[in-house]
């Protein structure tokens, strides 16, 4: 899975909820600068960061990853 697919899925879930990156950061407990740097630098979120993001969205990783793959289509 490519970085852009994971970031696209995060963006989709965030926008579906009407959240800004800042609001996602608040709900996930991650610094907003971390989330922003993923997009600016094309970085892959760490496993622990993905877990926090999924918790904020109310998803498990197994629910999130197929959605990230779907962004390929």
C-alpha positions, 0 to 999 in steps of 0.5 A, a space after each residue: 500500500 502506498 503512502 498516498 493511499 493511506 493519507 487519502 483514506 485519512 483525508 476522506 474519513 476526516 472530511 466525512 466528519 467535517 473535521 480539520 487536521 487540528 480537530 483530528 489531532 485533538 481527537 487522536 491525541 497526536 500533535 497537529 504538526 505530526 499530521 501536517 508533516 505526513 502530507 507535506 513530506 509524504 511520510 507514512 504514519 507510524 503504526 501507533 499513530 495509525 492506531 490513534 487515528 483509527 480510534 479517533 474515527 471509531 474504526 479498527 485497523 482492519 476496517 481502515 486498511 481496506 478503505 485505504 486500498 479502495 483509494 487506489 480505485 
